[in-house]
Amino acid sequence: LSDYISQLNSDVSLYSALQIVVKSKDTLTSEEWRMASSLKAEFERDGIHLPQDQRQHVRMLSNNVVSLETLFMENVTKGDCGTKNVTLKKDDATQIIPLHYLPPTSPDEGS
C-alpha cells in the first residue's frame, strides 16, 4: 500500500491538477482547500519537484524506511517484553539515527 501511495505522490499529472485546485481557493470550502493544500505539501515532501531519476530514488528510500519501520515494530512486539539490544556499525548508525541520539564516541574508536 505504501508503495502505491508513493507512486501516486510522484505522479506529475496528479500534482499539476492539484496545483490548479489549490490556486482556485475561492471555489472551495475551507475544508476542501485545507485538504488540497495538505495533499500538495505531501507531494512536495515526496520530491515531486525533483527530476524523474531523483524522484525514483526518493520513492525507493521511502519504501525502505517503511520496511524498516515495519521490521522494527515486528521485532519490538515479538517475544518477551525484556530489553532488546541492537548492534550497528558506527557508519550505519550515523546514517539512520540523528546524531544527538547517539552516545559520544572517542576519536580512537573504529567503525
N, C-alpha and C positions, 0 to 999 in steps of 0.2 A: 504494500500500500504506500509506504513512504517513497519508494522509487517512482510509483505512478504520480504521486503528488509533486515530486521533484521534477518529473518530466513536464507536467503542466506548468510548473513555475518557471520553466525555461523555454516556454513556447512564446516566441516573439510576437506572433499574431494575436494571441490572447492578451499579452501585455499592451500591445498597441491599442486594442479595443478598450482595455481597462483605463488607459491614459485618457482616451476620449470621454469615457464615462466620468472619471474623476473631474475633468475640466468642466463638465456640464452640471455643476453643483446646483444651479438654480432649478433644475428639473427633478432633483432627487430629494427624498425626505432626508432628515439629518441622519437617521439610522442607515439608510442606503449609502449615503455619502461616506459615513464612517467605515462601513464595511468595505466599500470600494477602495477607500484610502488605505485601509489595513491590508487588503489584498495586494495593492500596488507596492506597499512597503515590503511585503513578503517576497514579491517578485524581485525587487531590488536587492533585498538581503541575500537572495539566492543567486545573484550575479547576472541578472538579465541584461545589464548594461555592458557586459563583457563580450569579447569576440567568442564565436562558437566553440573553439577548442578550449578556451578558458572556462566557459560555462559547463562543458562536459567534465572538466577537471573538478569544478566546484560540486557538481552533482555526484561525482564519484566519491569525493571527500565527505559529503553529506551522508551518503549511503553508508560509508564506513563508520561514521560517527553513530548512526542509528544502530548498526550491527553491534558495535562495541557497547553501546548503552544497553541493548537487549542482553548481550552476553554478561555484562556486569550485573544486571538485575537478576538474571537467572542464577548466577553464582552467589549472589547475596542471599537469595531466598531459598536455595537448596541446602540440605544438610542441617547440621546443628546451628544454634544461634551464637556460637562462640566467635572469637576473633579470627579473622582470616588474614593471612599475610600475603601480600602481592610483591613480587620482586621484579623490578625493571632495571634495565641498564640506564645509567645516568642520561645518556643522549636520548633514549626513548622517552624517559620521564619528562625531560625538559621540552619535548615536542608536544606532549599532550596534557601536561599538568602545569597550571600557572606557577611561575617561579616562587611567588610568595607563599605557596602551599608546601614547597619542598624544604627539607631541613638544610641548613647551611652545610657546605662541604669545604674541606680543607683543600688547598692547592695541590697537594701531593696525591689526592685520591684519583684513581683511574676511573674510566667509564665503565 
